[in-house]
Amino acid sequence: MQTWLVTNPSGPPVAIQGEDLVSAMSRHREALLALAFPGGVEAVETAWMHWDQDLLDGNGAVEVILTGLRAGTEQQGRLLIDAAPGEIAPDTGRAVFF
C-alpha cells in the first residue's frame, strides 16, 4: 500500500492510500470530491489528470481537473497530488473515472 498527499486549500494535506495512484483515488473518491468541490457536486462529467513539473513550487505534482454538475450548473474542480510523473501511465495525461 502506498500513500500520496493531496493539497488541501483549507488545511493540512489529505493522505490517500492504494496499490497505485488510480486505486487510491478510487478508494478515497468522496474525500477527493469534497476537496475539489467544497460546495458539493451532484455528478462528475469529466476528469483529466496529468503531471506538471511547475506545480508545488517546482517540485511537480499530478493535477486532476474535474468538471462536475451542481444544481444544473457546470462547476470546475482541481486537485493537486504530490506524486512523481511515472505514477500515472502514460504520464502525458489520461482520463480518470470518478
WONOR-V91583 format. One record per pair of residues at least 4 apart in sequence whose C-alpha atoms are under 7 Angstrom apart, sorted by the first residue. I is the first residue (numbers start at 0). GAP is how many residues later the second one is. Records with the same first field share a line. If there is no record, write none. Layout:
I = GAP + GAP
This chain:
0 = 16 + 17 + 18
1 = 15 + 16 + 17 + 18
2 = 12 + 13 + 14 + 15
3 = 11 + 12 + 13 + 77 + 78 + 79
4 = 8 + 9 + 10 + 11 + 76 + 77
5 = 7 + 8 + 9 + 73 + 74 + 75 + 76
6 = 6 + 7 + 72 + 73 + 74
7 = 4 + 5 + 6 + 27
15 = 8 + 12
16 = 7
17 = 5 + 6
18 = 4 + 5
19 = 4
20 = 4 + 66
21 = 4
22 = 4
23 = 4
24 = 4
27 = 4
28 = 4 + 69
29 = 4
30 = 4
31 = 4
32 = 4
33 = 4 + 6
35 = 41 + 42 + 43
36 = 4 + 40
40 = 27 + 28 + 29
41 = 27 + 28
42 = 25 + 26
43 = 23 + 24 + 25 + 54
44 = 22 + 23
45 = 20 + 21
46 = 17 + 18 + 19 + 20 + 48 + 49 + 50 + 51
47 = 16 + 17 + 18 + 45 + 46 + 47 + 48
48 = 13 + 14 + 15 + 16 + 44 + 45 + 46 + 47
49 = 12 + 13 + 14 + 41 + 42 + 43 + 44
50 = 9 + 10 + 11 + 12 + 34 + 40 + 41
51 = 8 + 9 + 10 + 11
52 = 5 + 6 + 7 + 8
53 = 4 + 5 + 6
54 = 4 + 5 + 6
55 = 4 + 5
60 = 19 + 20 + 21 + 22 + 23
61 = 18 + 19 + 20 + 21
62 = 16 + 17 + 18
63 = 14 + 15 + 16
64 = 12 + 13 + 14
65 = 10 + 11 + 12
66 = 7 + 8 + 9 + 10
67 = 6 + 7 + 8
68 = 4 + 5 + 6
69 = 4 + 5
82 = 4
84 = 6
85 = 5
89 = 4
